[in-house]
Amino acid sequence: MSTTEAHTGNHDGLWRAGWYRFAKALRSPNFGPRPAGAQTDLIVLHSISLPPGEYGGEAVQQLFTNQLDWDAHPYFQSIRGLEVSSHFYVRRNGELWQFVSCDERAWHAGVSSWRGRENCNDDSIGIELEGLEGQPFEEAQYETLVSLCPAIAQHYAIAHIAGHEHIAPGRKQDPGAGFDWRLLHEQLGWKSQMFPPHVMQW
């Protein structure tokens, strides 16, 4: 398959203009074009909950769409005015949301570097998991990842998968020690070389 087909085609019926068929679409204004010639070959896993450690509300969706009421909780003052987004968001029950077309550049990685390249937003797909860094994630979330990641890899030339903590060490700690990289590796069946080296050292 040519690069053009991979990015614009709908060969498997799962994608349309970078939107995944099985995700709930909620468009974020926080995105931009990928740089010319960018190769989308990295998946970045994050964790998020708003307020931290509280699950089940709509605050994450509101944050990614610039609709969050900054006065609704004291914690929100610390992120007031933040404009961010992710391509995907996986809730504790496995429910999948999408905010930005994977053909576009979402604002999830920040200052970052991986596989010898800076600015991981340029050529990565970001997946946020509802959770708190360092805490365990739910079986349903792994199930969603195990279906989503191969679907992404069918459509984009994915060669790497890493956590936010790996691409921005010292600045970010998510998804953290509670994320089971070994389980994801086993369930995806991807080569160990695609994962951060230190998560493969058991």
C-alpha positions in Angstrom: 0.0 0.0 0.0 1.3 3.4 -0.8 1.7 6.2 1.8 -1.1 8.1 0.0 -3.5 5.2 0.3 -2.6 4.6 3.9 -3.4 8.2 4.8 -6.4 8.9 2.6 -7.9 5.6 1.7 -10.7 3.7 3.3 -9.5 0.3 2.4 -10.6 -1.6 5.5 -13.8 0.3 6.2 -12.5 1.3 9.6 -11.3 4.8 8.7 -12.6 7.9 7.0 -10.3 10.9 6.7 -8.4 9.8 9.9 -11.6 9.1 11.9 -12.0 5.6 13.4 -15.3 4.0 12.8 -15.7 2.5 16.3 -14.9 5.7 18.3 -17.4 8.3 19.5 -16.4 11.4 17.5 -16.3 14.7 19.4 -14.2 17.2 17.4 -11.6 19.3 19.3 -10.6 22.7 18.0 -7.1 22.0 19.3 -5.2 20.5 16.4 -3.2 21.5 13.3 -1.6 20.0 10.2 1.2 17.6 10.4 4.5 18.8 8.9 5.1 18.0 5.3 6.6 14.6 5.0 5.8 13.5 8.6 5.7 9.8 9.0 3.0 8.8 11.6 4.8 5.9 13.1 4.4 6.3 16.9 1.6 5.7 19.4 1.9 7.5 22.7 -0.1 6.3 25.7 -1.1 8.8 28.4 -3.3 8.8 31.5 -5.7 11.5 32.5 -8.5 12.2 35.0 -10.2 15.4 36.0 -10.1 16.2 38.8 -7.2 13.7 39.4 -8.4 10.4 40.6 -12.0 11.1 39.9 -13.6 9.0 37.1 -16.9 9.0 35.2 -17.5 12.7 34.6 -17.3 14.7 31.4 -14.5 17.0 32.4 -11.9 15.4 30.0 -14.2 15.8 27.0 -14.8 19.4 28.1 -11.1 20.1 28.4 -10.3 18.7 25.0 -13.1 20.8 23.4 -12.3 24.0 25.4 -15.6 23.8 27.3 -14.3 23.1 30.8 -15.7 25.3 33.5 -12.5 26.5 35.2 -14.5 27.4 38.4 -16.2 24.0 38.8 -13.4 22.5 40.9 -10.4 24.1 42.7 -7.9 21.9 40.8 -9.1 23.3 37.5 -7.5 26.7 38.4 -4.1 25.0 38.1 -4.8 24.2 34.4 -6.9 27.3 33.6 -6.7 28.3 29.9 -4.9 25.1 28.9 -5.6 24.1 25.3 -4.8 20.5 24.6 -6.2 17.5 22.8 -5.6 13.8 22.1 -6.6 11.7 19.2 -8.3 9.1 21.5 -9.6 8.8 25.0 -10.4 5.4 26.6 -12.7 5.5 29.6 -12.6 3.0 32.5 -15.3 0.9 31.0 -13.5 0.7 27.7 -15.6 3.3 25.9 -13.6 5.0 23.1 -13.8 8.6 22.1 -11.9 10.4 19.3 -11.3 14.2 19.2 -8.8 14.8 16.3 -8.4 13.0 13.0 -5.3 10.8 13.0 -4.3 12.6 9.8 -3.9 15.8 11.8 -1.6 16.8 14.6 -3.2 16.7 18.1 -1.7 18.6 21.1 -0.9 15.8 23.5 2.9 15.3 23.8 4.4 18.7 24.4 8.1 19.0 24.6 9.2 15.5 23.7 11.7 13.2 21.9 11.6 9.6 20.8 13.5 7.4 18.3 15.8 10.2 17.6 13.1 12.7 16.7 11.9 15.8 18.5 8.3 17.1 18.8 6.4 13.9 19.0 3.1 15.6 18.3 4.3 16.0 14.7 4.2 12.2 13.9 2.4 10.4 16.7 -1.1 9.3 17.6 -2.0 10.1 21.2 -4.2 7.8 23.3 -5.4 9.0 26.7 -6.5 6.4 29.3 -8.9 7.5 32.0 -6.8 6.9 35.1 -4.2 8.2 37.5 -0.5 7.9 36.9 0.9 5.0 38.9 -2.5 3.4 39.5 -3.9 0.3 37.8 -6.0 0.4 34.7 -9.1 -1.6 33.9 -9.3 -4.8 31.9 -11.8 -3.1 29.6 -9.3 -0.4 28.8 -6.7 -3.0 27.7 -9.3 -4.7 25.6 -10.0 -1.4 23.8 -6.3 -0.8 23.3 -5.8 -4.3 21.9 -8.4 -3.6 19.2 -7.5 0.0 18.6 -3.7 -0.3 18.2 -3.8 -2.9 15.4 -6.5 -0.9 13.7 -4.2 2.2 13.8 -1.2 0.1 12.6 -3.3 -1.2 9.6 -3.8 2.4 8.5 -0.5 4.1 9.6 3.0 2.7 9.5 3.3 2.3 13.3 6.8 1.2 14.3 6.9 2.4 18.0 4.6 2.6 21.0 5.6 4.5 24.2 4.3 6.2 27.2 4.3 10.0 27.8 6.8 9.3 30.6 9.2 7.8 28.0 9.0 10.6 25.5 9.1 13.4 28.1 11.2 11.9 31.0 11.4 14.0 34.1 8.5 16.1 32.9 5.7 13.5 32.7 5.1 10.3 34.7 2.1 8.9 32.9 0.7 6.3 32.4 3.1 5.2 35.1 3.9 2.1 37.1 0.2 1.0 37.1 0.2 0.4 33.4 0.9 -3.2 32.4 3.2 -3.0 29.4 3.9 -6.7 29.6 0.2 -7.5 29.2 -0.2 -5.1 26.3 2.9 -6.6 24.6 1.6 -10.1 25.0 -1.9 -9.3 23.8 -0.8 -7.2 20.8 1.8 -9.7 19.8 4.0 -6.9 18.5 7.8 -7.1 18.4 9.6 -6.1 21.5 11.6 -3.6 19.5 8.5 -1.5 19.1 8.2 -0.9 22.9 10.4 1.2 25.2 13.5 -0.9 26.0 13.2 -0.6 29.7 9.6 -1.9 29.8 10.7 -5.0 28.1 13.3 -5.8 30.9 11.4 -8.2 33.2 
